[in-house]
């Protein structure tokens, strides 16, 4: 009797063959913004401003809430953590999307979050990080884009850095099923070949 491999079993097979990857810093392909703001390159230059540093220093800063900034990672990833530096005492929202059209809330930063009063403040969802903040932690999401913007505050806003950490997502069950069928076919072919060799040698 033939037995079919279940999706969880196939997922286990995939992980067993390819292993599990640790989340790594994702390299943005591009960052864009709407509205009026200062140098957008500071947002993804890999440099996190010092705690409490001036909000109009090496940051992307603006007045009032309209600007929105979108980071494109150039492919679909399982985003597991973020590190973000923002001007404290304000409200920000970070959203994610697969297609640049449909957006969902990833996390939100409240004016009282963080550890300092005024200036740039770094917050992290990475457990064990010295800047870890449980309030912005989230379950991993599959996305290509992240978007950050201010929602309220003192009308003076800044983002010093937005970093995402993740891995390529595990293939969906249909993909794993195709892979499993292919693997089973290869194994069956090798077994048949081995049987024929054994029969030719009088071993069966």
JOPE-V633151 format. One record per residue. N is the residue number from 1. RES is the residue in one small letter. NEAR is the number of other ideal C-beta (glycine too) atoms within 8 Angstrom. Layout:
BEGIN
[[N & RES & NEAR] [N & RES & NEAR]]
END
This chain:
BEGIN
[[1 & x & 2] [2 & x & 3] [3 & x & 4] [4 & x & 4] [5 & x & 9] [6 & x & 6] [7 & x & 8] [8 & x & 6] [9 & x & 8] [10 & x & 14] [11 & x & 11] [12 & x & 8] [13 & x & 13] [14 & x & 12] [15 & x & 10] [16 & x & 7] [17 & x & 6] [18 & x & 5] [19 & x & 6] [20 & x & 4] [21 & x & 7] [22 & x & 5] [23 & x & 8] [24 & x & 8] [25 & x & 6] [26 & x & 11] [27 & x & 5] [28 & x & 10] [29 & x & 6] [30 & x & 7] [31 & x & 12] [32 & x & 8] [33 & x & 11] [34 & x & 6] [35 & x & 8] [36 & x & 6] [37 & x & 10] [38 & x & 9] [39 & x & 5] [40 & x & 11] [41 & x & 8] [42 & x & 14] [43 & x & 14] [44 & x & 11] [45 & x & 7] [46 & x & 5] [47 & x & 8] [48 & x & 8] [49 & x & 13] [50 & x & 5] [51 & x & 10] [52 & x & 8] [53 & x & 10] [54 & x & 6] [55 & x & 12] [56 & x & 7] [57 & x & 9] [58 & x & 6] [59 & x & 16] [60 & x & 15] [61 & x & 12] [62 & x & 12] [63 & x & 6] [64 & x & 5] [65 & x & 10] [66 & x & 7] [67 & x & 13] [68 & x & 10] [69 & x & 16] [70 & x & 11] [71 & x & 15] [72 & x & 12] [73 & x & 14] [74 & x & 7] [75 & x & 6] [76 & x & 8] [77 & x & 14] [78 & x & 11] [79 & x & 16] [80 & x & 8] [81 & x & 11] [82 & x & 15] [83 & x & 16] [84 & x & 16] [85 & x & 14] [86 & x & 14] [87 & x & 14] [88 & x & 12] [89 & x & 8] [90 & x & 14] [91 & x & 11] [92 & x & 14] [93 & x & 11] [94 & x & 15] [95 & x & 11] [96 & x & 12] [97 & x & 13] [98 & x & 8] [99 & x & 6] [100 & x & 7] [101 & x & 5] [102 & x & 6] [103 & x & 8] [104 & x & 8] [105 & x & 8] [106 & x & 12] [107 & x & 11] [108 & x & 10] [109 & x & 15] [110 & x & 7] [111 & x & 9] [112 & x & 4] [113 & x & 10] [114 & x & 10] [115 & x & 5] [116 & x & 9] [117 & x & 4] [118 & x & 6] [119 & x & 11] [120 & x & 18] [121 & x & 14] [122 & x & 14] [123 & x & 14] [124 & x & 13] [125 & x & 13] [126 & x & 9] [127 & x & 6] [128 & x & 4] [129 & x & 8] [130 & x & 3] [131 & x & 9] [132 & x & 11] [133 & x & 11] [134 & x & 5] [135 & x & 7] [136 & x & 14] [137 & x & 9] [138 & x & 8] [139 & x & 3] [140 & x & 8] [141 & x & 10] [142 & x & 9] [143 & x & 13] [144 & x & 12] [145 & x & 12] [146 & x & 15] [147 & x & 13] [148 & x & 13] [149 & x & 10] [150 & x & 11] [151 & x & 9] [152 & x & 7] [153 & x & 12] [154 & x & 5] [155 & x & 7] [156 & x & 10] [157 & x & 16] [158 & x & 13] [159 & x & 17] [160 & x & 17] [161 & x & 16] [162 & x & 15] [163 & x & 12] [164 & x & 13] [165 & x & 13] [166 & x & 12] [167 & x & 10] [168 & x & 7] [169 & x & 8] [170 & x & 7] [171 & x & 7] [172 & x & 5] [173 & x & 8] [174 & x & 6] [175 & x & 8] [176 & x & 15] [177 & x & 11] [178 & x & 8] [179 & x & 12] [180 & x & 11] [181 & x & 8] [182 & x & 8] [183 & x & 9] [184 & x & 9] [185 & x & 8] [186 & x & 8] [187 & x & 8] [188 & x & 8] [189 & x & 8] [190 & x & 8] [191 & x & 8] [192 & x & 8] [193 & x & 8] [194 & x & 8] [195 & x & 9] [196 & x & 8] [197 & x & 8] [198 & x & 9] [199 & x & 9] [200 & x & 6] [201 & x & 6] [202 & x & 5] [203 & x & 5] [204 & x & 5]]
END
